[in-house]
């Protein structure tokens, strides 16, 4: 049997119209035995159907903020750049992938767009919208000031969750580079990791073949962190089945 083919949603700059992809995603997937493929930003519904039939798994990668109209809000003053084309592409793909039961890994923006696409919402800006005063003694640096290869805070995993079984640890040290986060969970999703301040850091879908979405960036950590390497390995293993 050949290596599984994994589709990755691309980065997109609305001003320049450039399509981008960080090589770190490729490195993490290749190390786990997969062949990563960058998906087209614009395609017909028939093309997306063919892609979801052909590819073995999908990664919803990091990138710009989901547009607040997707969850019925006006744009917050601290909202960052958006890509309406990417929003439309990912929200077109997501139900097709789920219908076919293909494995899904979400990373950073990925967790936010998956939660939004399935009926949840997000904090547009953690610093101004989320208060940790009753949960932790000081604000966590969710946008860390140093290298992404260096963890910045911990997350506690839900006992018995798929993610805890994959990572084989109740607590992980993760990196953090985001100003938005999951707020209300979509129906069918469950939180499986929390930051010390109570923010949701990972989601999974109980009963689905394989769907895990994390707020951190394991593609920067897998070389030195066994838990991050196991996450990629388990995802690729699911894509082979």
C-alpha positions as CSV (number, residue, x, y, z in Angstrom):
1,X,0.0,0.0,0.0
2,X,1.3,3.5,-0.9
3,X,1.7,6.4,1.4
4,X,-1.5,8.3,2.3
5,X,-2.2,11.5,0.5
6,X,-3.0,14.4,2.8
7,X,-4.7,17.6,1.6
8,X,-3.7,20.8,3.4
9,X,-5.7,24.0,3.2
10,X,-3.5,26.9,1.9
11,X,-2.7,30.3,3.4
12,X,-4.1,33.2,1.4
13,X,-3.3,36.9,1.5
14,X,-6.3,38.9,0.3
15,X,-4.3,42.0,-0.5
16,X,-1.6,40.3,-2.7
17,X,-3.7,37.2,-3.6
18,X,-0.6,35.1,-2.8
19,X,-1.1,31.4,-1.8
20,X,1.3,30.2,0.9
21,X,2.2,27.1,2.9
22,X,4.6,26.8,5.7
23,X,7.1,23.9,5.1
24,X,6.8,22.9,8.8
25,X,3.4,21.2,8.0
26,X,5.1,19.2,5.2
27,X,7.9,18.2,7.5
28,X,5.6,16.9,10.3
29,X,3.5,14.9,7.8
30,X,6.4,13.5,5.8
31,X,8.1,12.4,9.0
32,X,5.0,10.4,9.8
33,X,5.0,8.7,6.4
34,X,2.5,10.8,4.4
35,X,2.6,12.7,1.2
36,X,1.2,16.3,1.7
37,X,-0.6,18.1,-1.1
38,X,-1.6,21.8,-1.1
39,X,-5.3,22.1,-1.9
40,X,-6.6,24.7,-4.5
41,X,-8.1,27.8,-2.9
42,X,-10.9,27.9,-5.6
43,X,-12.5,25.0,-7.2
44,X,-16.0,23.8,-8.3
45,X,-18.2,21.7,-6.0
46,X,-17.4,18.7,-8.3
47,X,-13.7,19.3,-7.9
48,X,-14.1,19.4,-4.1
49,X,-16.1,16.2,-4.2
50,X,-13.4,14.5,-6.3
51,X,-10.7,15.7,-3.8
52,X,-12.5,14.4,-0.8
53,X,-13.0,11.1,-2.6
54,X,-9.4,10.8,-3.7
55,X,-7.4,12.1,-0.7
56,X,-7.0,10.1,2.5
57,X,-7.0,12.9,5.1
58,X,-7.1,16.6,5.5
59,X,-5.3,19.2,7.6
60,X,-6.9,22.6,8.3
61,X,-3.9,24.7,8.8
62,X,-3.2,28.0,10.6
63,X,-3.7,31.4,9.0
64,X,-5.8,34.6,9.2
65,X,-8.9,35.1,11.4
66,X,-12.2,33.6,10.3
67,X,-14.5,36.4,9.3
68,X,-16.9,37.3,12.2
69,X,-19.9,37.3,9.9
70,X,-19.5,33.5,9.9
71,X,-20.8,33.3,13.5
72,X,-23.1,36.3,13.3
73,X,-20.9,39.1,14.8
74,X,-19.7,42.5,13.7
75,X,-16.0,42.9,13.3
76,X,-14.2,43.5,16.6
77,X,-11.6,46.4,16.7
78,X,-8.9,43.9,17.4
79,X,-9.8,41.4,14.7
80,X,-6.9,40.7,12.3
81,X,-6.7,40.0,8.6
82,X,-9.3,37.6,7.0
83,X,-9.6,35.7,3.8
84,X,-13.2,35.3,2.5
85,X,-12.0,33.0,-0.2
86,X,-10.3,30.7,2.3
87,X,-13.3,30.8,4.6
88,X,-15.6,29.7,1.7
89,X,-13.2,27.0,0.6
90,X,-12.8,25.4,4.0
91,X,-16.5,25.6,4.8
92,X,-17.3,24.0,1.5
93,X,-14.8,21.1,2.1
94,X,-15.6,20.4,5.8
95,X,-19.1,18.9,5.4
96,X,-17.9,16.8,2.4
97,X,-15.0,15.4,4.4
98,X,-17.2,14.6,7.3
99,X,-19.8,13.0,5.1
100,X,-17.1,10.6,3.8
101,X,-15.6,10.0,7.3
102,X,-12.1,11.0,6.3
103,X,-9.6,11.9,9.1
104,X,-9.3,15.6,9.9
105,X,-6.5,17.4,11.8
106,X,-7.0,21.1,12.7
107,X,-4.2,23.4,13.7
108,X,-4.5,26.9,15.1
109,X,-7.0,28.6,12.7
110,X,-8.0,25.1,11.9
111,X,-9.6,24.5,15.3
112,X,-11.4,27.8,15.0
113,X,-12.8,27.3,11.5
114,X,-13.8,23.7,12.2
115,X,-15.7,24.8,15.4
116,X,-17.3,27.7,13.5
117,X,-18.2,25.6,10.5
118,X,-20.0,23.1,12.7
119,X,-22.0,25.7,14.5
120,X,-19.8,27.0,17.3
121,X,-18.1,30.4,17.6
122,X,-14.8,32.0,18.8
123,X,-13.5,34.9,20.8
124,X,-12.4,37.5,18.2
125,X,-9.8,38.8,20.6
126,X,-8.7,36.9,23.8
127,X,-7.2,39.9,25.6
128,X,-10.3,42.1,25.4
129,X,-13.0,39.4,25.4
130,X,-11.9,36.7,27.8
131,X,-11.3,37.3,31.5
132,X,-9.1,34.8,33.4
133,X,-9.2,36.7,36.7
134,X,-11.2,34.0,38.4
135,X,-9.3,31.1,36.8
136,X,-5.7,32.0,36.9
137,X,-3.5,34.6,38.7
138,X,-2.2,36.4,35.6
139,X,-2.8,36.4,31.8
140,X,-1.3,33.5,29.8
141,X,0.9,34.5,26.8
142,X,-1.3,33.0,24.1
143,X,0.9,34.9,21.6
144,X,4.3,34.0,22.8
145,X,7.2,36.4,22.5
146,X,9.9,33.9,21.4
147,X,10.6,31.0,19.0
148,X,7.7,28.8,18.0
149,X,9.9,25.8,18.6
150,X,9.9,26.6,22.3
151,X,6.8,25.7,24.4
152,X,5.2,28.6,26.3
153,X,2.5,27.2,28.5
154,X,0.9,23.9,29.5
155,X,-2.4,22.3,28.6
156,X,-4.3,19.7,30.6
157,X,-5.8,16.8,28.6
158,X,-9.2,15.3,29.3
159,X,-8.7,11.8,30.8
160,X,-9.8,9.1,28.4
161,X,-10.0,11.4,25.4
162,X,-8.5,10.4,22.0
163,X,-5.9,13.1,22.4
164,X,-4.8,11.9,25.8
165,X,-4.6,8.4,24.5
166,X,-2.5,9.6,21.5
167,X,-0.1,11.8,23.5
168,X,0.1,9.4,26.5
169,X,0.3,12.2,29.0
170,X,-2.2,14.2,31.1
171,X,-0.3,17.5,30.6
172,X,1.5,18.8,27.6
173,X,3.9,21.8,27.1
174,X,2.8,23.6,24.0
175,X,3.6,26.7,21.9
176,X,1.1,29.4,21.4
177,X,0.7,32.0,18.7
178,X,-2.9,33.2,18.5
179,X,-5.2,36.0,19.6
180,X,-8.5,34.2,19.0
181,X,-9.8,31.0,20.5
182,X,-12.8,28.7,20.7
183,X,-15.7,30.1,22.8
184,X,-18.9,28.1,22.5
185,X,-18.4,24.5,21.2
186,X,-20.2,23.3,18.1
187,X,-22.7,20.4,18.6
188,X,-20.9,17.1,18.4
189,X,-17.5,18.4,19.5
190,X,-16.0,18.0,22.9
191,X,-13.1,19.9,24.5
192,X,-10.1,17.7,25.2
193,X,-7.5,20.1,26.4
194,X,-7.6,23.3,28.4
195,X,-5.0,26.0,29.1
196,X,-4.3,27.0,32.7
197,X,-6.6,30.0,32.3
198,X,-9.5,27.8,31.2
199,X,-9.4,28.5,27.4
200,X,-10.2,25.5,25.2
201,X,-7.0,24.4,23.5
202,X,-8.2,21.2,21.7
203,X,-11.4,19.6,20.3
204,X,-12.3,16.2,19.1
205,X,-15.5,14.6,17.7
206,X,-16.5,11.5,19.7
207,X,-17.9,8.8,17.4
208,X,-16.2,10.1,14.3
209,X,-13.4,8.0,12.8
210,X,-10.7,10.6,13.5
211,X,-11.1,14.4,14.1
212,X,-8.7,16.2,16.4
213,X,-8.1,20.0,16.3
214,X,-5.5,21.8,18.5
215,X,-4.8,25.5,19.1
216,X,-1.1,25.1,19.3
217,X,1.4,24.2,16.5
218,X,2.8,20.7,16.7
219,X,4.5,21.1,13.3
220,X,7.1,23.2,15.1
221,X,7.5,20.8,18.1
222,X,7.5,17.2,16.7
223,X,11.3,16.9,16.3
224,X,11.8,17.4,20.1
225,X,8.4,16.5,21.6
226,X,7.3,12.9,21.4
227,X,3.6,13.9,22.0
228,X,3.6,16.1,19.0
229,X,5.3,13.4,16.9
230,X,2.7,10.9,18.1
231,X,-0.1,13.2,17.0
232,X,1.1,13.3,13.4
233,X,1.8,9.6,13.5
234,X,-1.7,8.7,14.7
235,X,-3.3,11.0,12.2
236,X,-1.3,9.5,9.3
237,X,-2.1,6.0,10.6
238,X,-5.8,6.8,10.5
239,X,-5.4,8.1,7.0
240,X,-4.0,4.7,5.9
241,X,-7.1,2.8,7.1
